Amino acid sequence: MKELVRSMLVGAAFSLAAMPAGAQEKPRAEVMHWWTSGGESAAIKTFADAYAKAGGEWVDSATAGGENSRAATINRMVGGQPPTAAQFNTGRQFDDLVSQGLIRPIEDLAQAGGWKAAMPASLVAAASRDGELYALPINVHGQNWTFYSKDVLEKSGVSELPSTWEAMIPALQKIKDAGFTPLALGGQPWQERALFNAILLQQGGKDLYMKVYQDKDEEAVRSEGFRKAVETYGALRGMVDAGSPGRSWNDSTSLLLRDQAAIQVMGDWVKGEFTNAGEKPGEDYGCTIGLDDTMLMVGGDVFVFPKTDEPAKKAAQDLLVETMISKDAQIAFNLAKGSMPVRKDVDTTSFDACAQKGLKLLQSEEGQAPVFEILVSASLAGSVDDVVTQFWNNPSAEPDDMVEGFVNAFEIEG
C-alpha cells in the first residue's frame, strides 16, 4: 500500500511536469535559504539541478545570514506571500510557525516514500511535532569539528594537533609566537557559542553537556567541569586576530586556506569551502571531531513547506521533497556541502576521510550528542548567546560571571 501511495504522489508531481505547456505549467518552486558562500552555493546548485532534471523550475531566493533569511521567511509567511520552501536549522526555530498553522506537515510524503526510517531518530524527532513530520531533514552536520592548516602547524614546530584542550592552549601559544593566528574565529555570537559548546562537550563530556542544556541543571552549571570549560574558553580570547570581530565563518576559513591561521572550530560546512577551493583532507588540511574523534555534535538543516490550498503549489512542494530526499541528490548535495547524507541507506564510499569519521560515529548513539539548538527554545538560545558573547568580548570578565549568566538565563526560561 505504501508503494502504491508513493507512486501516486510522485506520479502526480511528475505528470504535471510532463504535460504539454499549454495544458499545465511545470512545477515552480521558490526556495528561500542562506547558503551564499562558495561551497554553499555549489551545494544548493546540486538541488536546483536535480529539481530541473525532475521537470521543475527552481527559483533561488538566497539571503546571507541565517537570522536574516529566517526573518525574511517568517515575514513572507505571516504576510500571506510564502515561498514554496524555506531553510531552517534542525531544532525549534519553526515552532511558532507550526503553532500558527502556517507549516504543512509532510508526514504523508514520508510514509509514502518510506525514507523516514532511514534517518537518525534524533533528527526525525527534532523535525516532528506531535508525531508528524513538519520539516524535511536534508543533511547531518557535525558542529564540533576542528579543522587545521598542516602547513601552519609544521612551520610553528607543532608536530601534531593536540587531542586535549589542556595541551591545545600551549600549542596555540607556540603558533602565535611563530607569527601565525592560532585560532580563526568570526566574532559573531553564534560562532562564539559554537566554540564554547565544542569545548564543553570535549572537556565535560556528554553527561555534563546534556545536564546543562537538556536538563537546565543549575548544579551542573556550577560544577567544576563547567567552570573548567569556561576557563578554557576565556584563555582563547588572546588567540584570535584583530580582524575577528564581526567576521563571517567562511572568511575565517579563508585564513586557513591561505595558511595564515592554524585552527578553526566550526561545523563541517567548512569542508565545503575546502572542497570548493580544490583542497583535500589529509593532504592540504587536517580535521578532527572535537579533538579526539570520539563524540559528534549532531545537527543539520531542514526545509519547511508553507501550507497552501493551491494544487499547483502543493505539487511543486511534493516534487521538491522527493527530489531533495532522493538518494542521488543526497549524495551530490552532501559531497558539495561537506555534510553527511541524512539517509543511512545511501552509498557513502565516495565521501572523504573527514566525512568517514563522522559517519562512523553516527552508527552509535554513544558517539553522538544533539546540537544546542535541538535542546533549548529559541528564546533561551538567544539568552545563552548573549551570556557567552558578553564574556568573550570582556577580557576582565571572570568565569563566575559566565556561570551566573547561565544560571540567570535558565531561571528566566523556567
N, C-alpha and C positions, 0 to 999 in steps of 0.2 A: 504493500500500500504506500509506504514512504517513497519508493522509487516512482510509483505512478504519480503521486502528488508532485514530486520533484520534477518529473518530466513535464507535467502540465505547467508548472511555474516557469521553468526555464524555457519551455517551448513557447509560452505566451510572450515572454520578453523577446526571444529571438525572432519570433514570427513577425513582430512589429517592425523589426529592423529589415526583415526580408520582403515586406510588402512593397509594391511599386510606390514611387514618390508621390504620385497623385492620390494614392489611397491612404497612406499613413506616413507621417514624418518619422524618421528613425529616432529612437530614444535619445534624449538630450539631457545631460547631467551637468549641472553647475556644482563644482566641488570646492568648498572652502577649506583652506589649510594654511599652515605657517611654514611650509618647507621651502625656503628660499636660498639656502646655501648651495654651493656647487654639488656636493654629494646628495643633498636632499632633493634638489631639482632633478638630478639624474634618476633618483629613485621614483619620484612621483610620476615621471615621464613613462616609466615602465607600466604603471597602471593605466595611464592615458592611452598608451599604445595598445594595450590589451583590450581596453574598452572599445576603441575604434575598430579593432580586429573583430570584436564580437558583434559589430554592427551599430554601436552607439556613437554619439557625439559628446566628447568631453569638453567642458568649458572650465578652464582653470581660473580659480579665484584665490590667489595667494596674498597673504598679509604677513609681513615679517613680525615675528614675536608671538609666542603662544597666547599671552594675555590679550594682545591686540586682536588676534584672529578670533579668539573665543568671544570677546566683547562684540566684535562686528557680527559674528554669527547670532549671538543672543539678540542683538538689536534688530537684525533682519527677521528673526523668528517672531519676536514679540510684536514687531511692526506689521506682520502679515505678509512678508515677502521673503520666505525662507529659501535657502538653496536646496539642491537635491540631496546633498550630503555635506557633513561638516566634521572636521577633525577635533577630537578631544583626547586628553590623556586617559589612560586606564585609571579609574577611580571614581570620585564623587563629584566631579566638575559639572556634570549634566543633570544632577539630582533635581534641581528646581525646574528644569525644562520637562522632565518626566512627570513631576508632580502637577505641573500645569497642563498636562495632556498635549504637549507640543511635539513629543517624540513618538515615532511609530515603532511599536515592538516588531522585531523581526524573528520571533520565535517560530512562526510558520515556515519561514525560509530555512531556518536552522534545522528544524525537524525534517523537512523535506529533503534537504541536502545531506543530512547525516554527518555534517562536519563538526558539530559542536563537541561530540565525543572525542574528537581528535585533538582538542585544545587542552592546555593546562587548566585544571579545575579552578585554580585560584583566579585566573583571568576570566573564565566564564562567570564565576561568581561576582567578580568586580564589574562586569558588563551587564549583569542581570539585576532586575528589580522584581521582587515578589515572584521569583521563579521564571520570569520571562526575560529573554534576551532583548535589551534595548539599545545595544551598541555592538558593532562588529569589530572584534579584536583583529588586527591585521599583522601584528608582529610581536615579538618578545624582545624587549630591550633590557640589558643589564645596566644598571645605573652606577655601579661601584667599580668601574674599570680604572686601572692606571695605565696610561699609555706613556711611552718614554722614547726619547731620542737615543739610539745606541751610540751615535757619534758624540753627543754631548757627554754621556757617561764616560766614554773611553777617554776623551780629551781632558776630563776632570779627574781622571785617576780613580773612578769608581768602577770596580771590576764587574759588579752585577747589582741589579736592583735589590735593595734590602727587602726582606719578607715580613718585617715588623715596623711599626711606626717609631718604636724606640730606637731602631737602627737607622730609620729613614731621616730623622732630623739632623744628625751629624753628617750624613751623606749629602743632604741638601746644602748644608753649610759649606762643605768641601766644594760642591759645584758652584756655589756663589763666590767663593774665594777664587775660583778659576776663571771668573768673569762671565759666567752664564746666568740666565734667570733660572732659579731652581724649580719654581712652580708656575706654570702657565695657568692663570685663573682670570676669568672675566668677572669683574666686580659687580655682579648683579645678585639680588637676594636669592633667587632660586639656585644659582651656581654656588654661592657660599653655603647654602643649606645642603646642597648635594655633597659638597666636600665634607661637611661636618658629619652627615649621616653615614658616609662611607667610612669615616674614622670610627664612629660609634659602633658600627656593625663589626668592623675589624677588631677593635680593641675590646669592646664589651661583649661581643658575641651575640648570637641571635636571641638568646634568652633575655638579655638586658634590652636590646633593641625593641623587642616585642612588648616587654613590660612598659617601656617608655611610651611607645606610640600606639599600641593596641589597647593596653590596659590603662594608660594615663596614670601610672603608678607613681605617686609622689615620693615614696621611699626609694624607688629605682632612680628617680631623677636626683635625689640627694645622696646616692651611693658613691662610693669611691670609684667604681668603674665609670660612671657617667662623668664624674669630675676629671678623671684621667683623660677621657676623650676631649673634654673642653680644654684642658691644659695643652694637649697636643695641637688642637685646632688653633689656639692662641699663639703657639710657637711658630705657626706657619705664616703669621702676618708679616714677618720680615723676609719672607722668601719669594714674594711676588715683585714684579717690576712696576715702575711708576705709571705705566700705561694700563694697569689692571682695572681701575675704577670705570664701570660702565661698559666695558668691552664685551662684545659678543663671544660666545663659546667658540665659534668657528674661527674668529680672528685670533683667539688664544691658541687654537690648534695650529694655525699657520706658523706660530713661533717654533713649534716642534718640527714642522715641515721644513723650516729654514734652518734647523739646528741651532736655534738661539736659546731655547729653553729645554729643560731636562724632562719634566713630567707634567702630565695633565690628568687630574682625577675627574672623570666625566663618564657619561653613558657611552655605549658602544656606537652611537651615531657618529662619534668622532671618526670611527673607522671608515665611514663613508667618504669623509674628506681625504683620508689617505688613499683610498681606492680611486677616487676621482683624480688624484694627483699622480697616479701610477706607482704609488709606494706599496711595498709588500711587507707583511708581518714577518719577523724573524730575520729579514734582510735589512730593511731600512728603518724599522721601528720595532719596539717590543710591546708586549701587552700582558697584564696580569689582572685577574679578578680579585678585587681587594688588593692584597699584596702577596697572597699565598695560594690563590686559585681554589679556595675551599668553600666560599659562600657567595652566591649570586643574588644581588638585589634585583628582583624581577618586577618589571612593569611593561609598558608598551604604549601603543597608540590605538585608538579606536575611531570609527566613524559612526556618527548618528544620522538618522534619516528622518527629517521633519515629517510630521503627519500630514497627509494630503488625501483628498477625496477624488482627485483627478486621475482617471485610469492611465493616461499617458505618463504622468509624473511618477505614478506608482510603478509602472512598467520599467521606467528608466532606473528607478531605485532597485528593483528586482535584478535587473541586468548588472547593475553596479556591484551589488552584493555578490552575485555569482561569479563575477569577473575577479574581484579582489580576493576572494577566498579560494579560487581555483588553484590547483597545485602548481601549474606553470607560472602563474602570476606571483604566487607566494615565493617561489624560488628567485625569479627575476628581481622582484622588488627588494627582498631582503639581502640579496647579494650586493645590490647597489647601495642600500641604506646602511649596511653594517650591522643590522639586527639579525635575529633568528626567526625562521618561519613560526607562525603561531600554530600551524598544523604539525602534529607529531608524526603524520603519516606521509611526509614528503621525503624525497631523496636529498640528503644533505651532504653527500660526498663531495660536492663542488665547493663547499664552504671552506674558508681558510682556517689556519691554525688557531687564530683567536676565537673564531666562532665555535670551533670544535670544543674548546674549553668550556664555553657556556652551554653548549648542547649536552655535554657530559653531565654538568651539574643539574640540568633540567630533568634528568632521568630520576632524580631522587628529591623528595620533599625535604630531606635533611640538609640538602645542599643549596637551599634557596630560601629567601625571605622576601615578603612583598614590599614594594616601594612605599614610601611615606604617604603618597597621595591616595593609596588604597585604604590606608588605616585611619586617616583623620578626615574630618569635614573640611570643606573649602575655607570656612571661617577660621578654624584652628590652624590650618596650613598657613594662612596669611599671618596669624599671630606669631607662629613659630618662626616664620621668615623674618619678621620684624626683630625678634629677640636675637636670632643668630647674626643678622647683618649689623645690628647695633653693636654687638660685642666685637665683631670683626673689624668694624670701622672706628672703634675707640680703643687705641692702644693701651690706655690706662685702665680699661675695664678689667675686673678680676673675675676668675671662674665663678665665684659666688654670685656675681651679677647675672651671669647667664643661667645658672641653676635657678635662681629666684625668678628670673624671667619666664622660664619653662613652667615652674610651679604656678605662677600667676596666670599664665595662658591657659593651663589645664583647669584651674579653678573657675575662671570666667566661662570656659566652654561647658564645664559641668553644671 
